[in-house]
Amino acid sequence: MRPTLQNALAASIASGLFLASAMIATAQVVPKLTNSRIGFHVIRTSGIQVDIRNLGGAAIEEPVQPGSTVFIQYDDGYIGTDQRNWPGETSNWGYTNASQVNGTDITMNQALSTNSWDQENFGDDNTTGFGINTHGQRGEFTIFAGINWFPVKAESSHVMNLSYSSIADTYTYKGATPPAAPHSGQYTDTTHILDMNGTRQYNANAGTDTISGTRTVDGLLHQIHIGTQFKKKAYENLFIGAGVAVTANIFNVDFDISQQIVRDGVQISSYDRSRSETDLSLGLSAGGSIAYELRGGNMLYVEWQKQFASDTELSHNTGETASISFEDFHNLNVGFSFPF
């Protein structure tokens, strides 16, 4: 799923209104600006890191401890109170396999949650965007305002093999020989009594879940900036500059997961989850430029900018979390401007 069209459209409209307002305000605040220009550029970004944490498979809570009056369902059995409600014993129990029996002891097993896994910097952080700016000059200083659109896209189909834990609860049959498997006692039964005060053992690596599918982070960063640049003629038609800007960053992002979980050769789960978010934050950018003036005052320019923007994080209610870091974010712009 791509970023919500409604959010992206609203952000683009807001960006356009801001740019128009900035142009008007700049003209009013600095009325002596000359060489007014408008420029368009292609952007190549780098350094945007996408991490996913707490990726896992089946999320199964541990049952209550043996001896409780709460009904417990296992992978290969169950136990609960019967109609007699006699403390510490019950006829309301069952099990499935003869291998669970050892003398008068009966063990019931339950697989638990898959261990979690983190995937860092899993996508291609180099993307191509687009920008537009306008500026005017006063002496060797340029006042500018503009909008940049940076796509953020990362997708992984890495197959994970993650271990899962399990519990084994052992109960004692209060008789000479337990009933043969499979046995299914009922709430109304009064025979085949089982001691409810069992013991529990843990196995941290009971087996392996194979988790396949896709995890996708798909976003669009709308960056509005206004700033100033020191610009100096270096040689004939060649100009160099350095500047800083204040930025407003509107980030529309989707975090989608589509996964299947196979345990011991059997698919136990399949799910699709989607999470969308829009963040607004302030930032800074700084960098330098080289421009070459053509006939008629038109210019070709190359800019490099280091971006200082806030990170974004969004989570599913099942715990999977995507983090988008702009700590090392920078971009290279190649464009064309003309006077107006």
Secondary structure, 3 states (H helix, E strand, C coil): CCCCHHHHHHHHHHHHHHHHHHHHHHHHHCCCCEEEEEEEEEEEEECCEEEEEEECCCCCCCCCCCCCCCCEECCCEEECCCCCCCCCEECCEEECCHHHEECCEEEEEEEEEECCEEECCCCCCCCEEEEEEEEEEECCEEEEEEEEEEEEEEEECCCEEEEEEEEEEEEEECCCCCCCCCEECCCCCCCCCEEEEEEEEEEEEEEEEEEEEEEEEEEEEEEEEEEEEEEEEEECCEEEEEEEEEEEEEEEEEEEEEEEEEECCEEEEEEEEEEEEEEEEEEEEEEEEEEEECHHHCEEEEEEEEEECCCEEEECCCCCEEEEECCCCEEEEEEEEEEC
